[in-house]
Each structure stands twice: as C-alpha cells, then as structure tokens.
C-alpha cells in the first residue's frame, strides 16, 4: 500500500506547480480520488489533463497498487471559480 502523501508527491513531480489533494475513497488505499490544480492544464482538454496525471502514476496504476482513481482537474482560474461557488 502507498501513502496518500506519496501519491501527491508523484503527481507534483510530474506537474511542478500542482496543488494536489488525494483522498482514500474506501479505506483500502487502492481506490483514490485526486483533485489536481495546475497551470500546466491550460489549453488542454479534460482528457489530456487526466492523461498527464495518469502518466505520473503509471507505475502504480499498472501494478494495481492503485486500482481506481477518480480525477478532478482544474486550471488555477477554473479552481478559483469552483471555490467561489462552493
């Protein structure tokens, strides 16, 4: 099992400016949700954004250390709007 902090660090290593929040959805450590905010997502489709995050976690996904990952990705501007409406 990998810690949530290690997952966050792997995403941040791929996306230097990323703000990352990772939650364990089931308590088993292999079904996670990640909220990732990065300026690197600017002008990328949602699919491209998710591919960037999956690339950072490829080894964990391939080995099924992470079995499922729910992703929410935002540019800083999108995140600001989400925070204002929350």
Secondary structure, DSSP 8 states (H G I E B T S, - for coil): ---HHHHHHHHHHHSTT-EEEEEESSSSSSEEEEEEE-GGGTT--HHHHHHHHHHHTHHHHHTTSS-EEEEEEE-HHHHHHHHHH-
